[in-house]
Amino acid sequence: MEGAHGKIYFAGDTGFGDLFAAIRERFSSFRLALLPIGAYEPEWFMGPIHMTPEQAVEARAILETSTAIAIHFGTFALADDGETDPPERLRRALQGRKDGEQFLLLEEGKGRLIS
């Protein structure tokens, strides 16, 4: 999506792969990326269609987006990962990273102004 304030990338349901580099090449920088972090267990089965939280962090870096928001977790039991597993794994994946504050984990109903 593109608007007056820049481009937004909505990943929807997607697995991790070379597609993120191809997307960056084609569309250059994004202001915001909405990246899925849930429904990844068992990884051998769900991997082609759903990313792990760690892969979402890597996808944000590959896309070179200023900010990412975690999506696709905690609403329905879609896979074997528990309700709190995706946000807990995302927090661990972001610990100690200089760009960790660029990946937002919003509580249900909460919003954030993206500059």
Secondary structure by P-SEA (a helix, b strand, c coil): cccccbbbbbbcbbbbcaaaaaaaaaccccccccccccccccccccccccccaaaaaaaaaaacccbbbbcccccccccccccaaaaaaaaaaaccccccccccccccccccccc
